[in-house]
Structures are given as structure tokens and as C-alpha cells.
Amino acid sequence: MRAFITVARSGSFSAAAEKLDKSPQLVSKYVSQLENHLASRLLNRTTRRVHLTEAGQQYLLRASQVLEEIDSMESDLNAMQHQANGLLRISAPVAFSTQHLAPLLSTFQQQYPDVDIDLNLSDRKVDIIEEGFDIALRIGHLKSSSFIAKPLTPIQLVLCAAPSYLAQYGEPHSLDDLKTHRYLRYSYIDEGNSPAPHNFLAEGQNMHNAALTCNHGELLTQSAILGHGIALQPTFICYQALEQGQLKVIMRDHKPPPMRLYAVYAHRQLLASKVRAFINFAADYYGDQPYWDNCLTAAK
């Protein structure tokens, strides 16, 4: 199509070949293939010039419009790859996002004002491709998958309880001691891939008859503050309660290994600039020691 349009506007194959940086023979071959495909003669050829047939005049107008649309589309896609813009759809966990994500998003959009964000908060594992998300923020020990996972920051977990609870029931000092205590259980935790104290509790009666089971970590923290039991909580939820003395970290010698906050996305190749910009920005935002972990020092 581009060869035909250039020939029609230039008036000759040699002039078109020069503009297209192709040989005249190749340009002539392209036009002949197009005519064969359309089963219509588009050009009448003479030794000096070419002339459009009636079909060629109609095709020139429509083909020019089509190529302009294609060029515009490719230009827009190229801009998306090199300039962060457009709508970025993100899925993120509820408790972490409500406490810590808004400042990151605000600072990111100050730096990338042409990126709009559609944020969906959910603790379930969304299907990134099927549900149309660009990025999913996930916390845990991620199992291998076809997706790409970029670690953003470590997530520390602590066993904690209120001083009033410990005064009434005593402070446990070993994993075996936990069997006699009231347990506040996060229902979405993956028992097959969970931290060590949680796995230990899973083997005993206390795990399956938890005093309270809930799918929201903030409510479990509030219940622990009220002296209702022992909770295994990420510090990003309970850090203020620890700093203020409302909760106390127990069994520091049995602290679970840290999990991580990840940015999960579908493809590494041909990554849209809005996705790349967010991942790189988020990877540097919290750092290797996020501010909420200061509670672990302050609470000692």
C-alpha cells in the first residue's frame, strides 16, 4: 500500500523508489502484488509516467486514510513505550494499601502526571491477565509461576499480645507454650507456605479452634490490643500499637522469617513505560528497612 501511494503521488517508479530507499524493480513488484491481490489494475504504466485508473483513484484515497491511521496508532504506541502515560490498573492488599500506599501513589503521580491509576483493593489473588490488571502487589513467599515478581520491600512478622492479656494468661516463651493460649488467626494465610510459628499452631488444636478468625489484619490487631489473644501480625499493621505500648512483641527468638512485598506483572518483554516506571519507582520507595519497622527497635 505504501509503495503504491508513493508511486501514485510521485508519478513514476524511479521517483518512488528514491523516496522509499528501495530499488525500482522492488517497488514495481510490490505494486504488482497489490494489484494481483485486489484483482484490479491500479496504474496504467508508460515509459515515462504512470497514471491512476479509476480503481486506483478510489484505492489511493482509502489506502491513504488507512496508512495515516496505522502511522498514528504506531506513533501512540511508541509514545506509550517511551513516555509514562495512560491508565495503570493495580490490584493491592487492603490493610497494607490503606495504611501505606497513598503516599507512594501521590509521589509517583507528581513525578508521572500523565499516568492515571485505577486501584482495586482486595486480599484475594487476582488473575492479572483475565481481570485486566497491569500490576498486582502481593505479600508472601511467592511460589514459582509464569509471572514476573519484583521484590519491593521486606515484610516482618511478629507474635504480639497486649500487656493486659499477658498479665492475665502469662507470657509464652516457647512454641509449646503457645498451645495453651488464645490465638487470633488471619484466615487468608496460606497454611502450606506460612511462617514457622503459624505452621506450629496449625498442627495443634489451637489453630483450628482459634479464639477469632478474620480475613482483615487490622481488626485482629484491634482485638489483640483489647486483650483478646495472641496474633501473628506484619509490622506494617501493628507498628503504631507496638510503639505506643498497646502491644508487646513476644517470643523474639522464634521470629518468623520475613516475607516480601512484590510487584507482580505478566511480561518482561515490551513492557509499557507506565508499568516500568511504577515498578522502578516502588522498588526504591520503601527501601530495605521500611519506616514501620522502627517499631521493632522502639518496642524493645
HELIX and SHEET records of a PDB file:
HELIX    1   1 ARG A    2  SER A   10  1                                   9    
HELIX    2   2 PHE A   13  LEU A   20  1                                   8    
HELIX    3   3 PRO A   24  LEU A   38  1                                  15    
HELIX    4   4 GLU A   54  HIS A   82  1                                  29    
HELIX    5   5 VAL A   94  GLN A  111  1                                  18    
HELIX    6   6 PRO A  163  TYR A  169  1                                   7    
HELIX    7   7 ASP A  176  THR A  180  5                                   5    
HELIX    8   8 GLU A  191  ASN A  193  5                                   3    
HELIX    9   9 ALA A  196  GLU A  203  1                                   8    
HELIX   10  10 GLN A  205  HIS A  208  1                                   4    
HELIX   11  11 GLY A  217  ILE A  225  1                                   9    
HELIX   12  12 THR A  235  GLU A  243  1                                   9    
HELIX   13  13 ARG A  252  HIS A  254  5                                   3    
HELIX   14  14 SER A  273  TYR A  285  1                                  13    
HELIX   15  15 TYR A  291  ASP A  293  5                                   3    
HELIX   16  16 ASN A  294  ALA A  298  1                                   5    
SHEET    1   A 2 LEU A  43  ARG A  45  0                                        
SHEET    2   A 2 VAL A  50  LEU A  52 -1                                        
SHEET    1   B 5 VAL A 115  LEU A 121  0                                        
SHEET    2   B 5 GLY A  86  ALA A  92  1                                        
SHEET    3   B 5 ILE A 135  GLY A 140  1                                        
SHEET    4   B 5 MET A 259  TYR A 265 -1                                        
SHEET    5   B 5 ILE A 148  ILE A 155 -1                                        
SHEET    1   C 5 LEU A 212  CYS A 214  0                                        
SHEET    2   C 5 TYR A 183  TYR A 186  1                                        
SHEET    3   C 5 ILE A 230  PRO A 234  1                                        
SHEET    4   C 5 LEU A 157  ALA A 161 -1                                        
SHEET    5   C 5 LYS A 248  ILE A 250 -1                                        
END                                                                             
